Amino acid sequence: MFLQNALLIIFFAAAMFPAKACSSASLNNSNARVAVSPTLTASPDAGEAKGEREKMDVLTQKVIAKDPSAILLAKQIGSSAATSLKPLAKNEDPIVREIALRCLEQSGGEDVAQVFAEALLDESSSVKIAALAGLNTHLTPSVYNQLLQAFDQLDNFPIEYAEYINQPWAARALVPVLLDKSEMLRIGVDGLPGAVPEYLRACDLAVNAIAKITGATFSFPVNGRTNYTDEQLTEVRQFIVR
């Protein structure tokens, strides 16, 4: 439900400038009778439209000024705020883009999932996090394929982003990572060789994330200090793709 700018201006102008009242006189024999048209008053909707436009202007100014209080205002305005916020989500300043996305998370609006999905490829990590937060609230099936394509285009798969989204579809996106045995995270303890693996691999991190997202239990314990066997990785993969 958006207020189209042109229609809003036309409506507002029409409400602010009603037709002028006029009077006319007619003579009936020797008696003059004056008929005066009733006074026209502005529609109550005109005031609401003006207030809405003023709020939208203030919201835009706050976002451009990088004022975090814009987020609260966006929540107050609701879905109509998306019209002003969508262009700001592509502003040249990454802080402005992040605040705009945070505002959209609170306001909602038509097709906001598309905006969040596009922002996943933003060069700023803070913008990506804001986009993921928005998807967690406003995810729609229409952007699933776009999200998977976005993940494929990232230089390094965002395993931690999948955990952040905490949605079942994100677990499915981790399936290819179950085949990746690249060393990713050092957890070895100096002076205690063999206590834990030296590194967790990408596939190990994927298993941990999938278990966390889905709440599933497997035939083996899932923790943050294990290099899982090929059989265990296959079990997790089969669980996801079934």
C-alpha angles and dihedrals in degrees: 000000000000131000104228110222097228095047090046092054092047092048092046093049092048091051094047096048108044120177113280117257113245136193131214133191129210129187122224106186105300098340120090115210120193118204114199121192115235117265113264118223128196115265115257086235089065091065091048091051091049092050091048092051092048091052091050091051091050091048092053091048092049093051093048089048088053091240110161090206085077087080092064091047091051090053090051094050094047130196096345088069090072092080091065096035101053095070090047089057085070097045116137091241113080093210090055090049091050094049091046090054092047088052092050089051088059099038100041117193142165116319095357089138087067091056092050092047092053091049091060088083094051115131091231117082092207090056090050091052090050089050091052091049089053092050090051088061103032105029115151129182090241092077100043095102091044090053093051090049090049091053090050090054095053115102091229121025109249100234090162089050090057089055090048092054089049094194126133093240089060089060090056089052088060094060095097090052090061086074094050114096097177113139107250113160128032112220100157117131117226111237093018105078114186095016089110133353115283091234138015110225127221090257091053092052089048092055091050091049094047092051091049095047098044100032088225124155123215136196088267133049117266116214141141098262107058137098100213121221124245089253091053092048090051091051091054092046092052090049091055100043098042 
